[in-house]
Amino acid sequence: MVNLIATAPLGYIKPVTLAGTTLAQMDWAQITSIAPFSGRLADVDRALGKIGLGFPAPNTMTIRGDARIAWTGRDQAFLIGADCPDLGDAAAVTDQSDAWARFALAGPAAVEALAHYVPVDLRASALPVGASIRSQLYHVPACLMRMGADTFEVMVFRSMAHTAWHELEDALRILAARAL
């Protein structure tokens, strides 16, 4: 019988710190896509309430302890870091855990590094702490969550993790070189 071994999307790549900003691969987490069926949002909210969360409004997320639910598109959110409660027939529920790579980008150059490749306004006034958006990271589809003033979680499809990492590391190298 074949013995499968779970591996991180980028293997055991080490964090990179440039321009005072760190790019690091994040540990595996349970990720569940929740897409409420028409007219069933209240039922989904009730079920999520059992774990202290609710379905997020567009471009937002809700955090409780290690768990959060982040808006990821029209009538869709990702429950991250928690088991999904029983939603019955109120929503389409899909385990996405192995499909995504997650990066933390934290430090004073985080916004500027992302601005090289993300075509949205990343200023705190437009994308405050607690925001969750879907966009592009250069040509890679991405979910961006603002976790702090200079801290982001970036999620990309696992198959595009190397490209996204390369682009973010490259942006940090450019910013570090400019500071010299």
C-alpha positions, 0 to 999 in steps of 0.5 A: 500500500502507498504511504502518502506524506503530507508536504507543505506547498513550498516544501521547507522553504525558510522565511525571507526578511528584506526591507524589514519585512518578513515573508513566511509560509504559514502552517497547514490549516483547515479551510472550508468553502461555504456557499449559502444556497439562495434564501438560506443565509440565516440558517448558515449564520445560526449554524456558524453562531455555534462556533462564535462566527457569522457569515461575513459581509463582502470584503470582511472577515470575522475572527474568534480565537484561531478560527476565522471566516473570510469573504472570498467572493459573491455568496462565498466565504472560507472558514479557516482554522476550525471544523465546519459546523453541520450546515445541513442543506443550507449551503454547499460546503467543500474542504479546500485545505489542500488546495491553497498555500498561505503566506504571512507578509509582515513589516513596514514594506508589506503594503508597498511589496503587495502594491507592486503586483496587486491592482487594488488600493491597499492603503489602510483607509481603503483596506482596513484591518479585518478586510478580506478581498479577492484579487490578483497577485500579478497573474496569480488569483489570490485572497488577501486578508489584512491581519494588522496595520502592516500584516497580511495573509496571502492565499494562492492556489497551491499550484501557483505557490512558487510563482506567488512566492517569487513575485513577493520575494522579488518585490521585497528585494527591489524595496531593500535595494532602493533603501541602500 
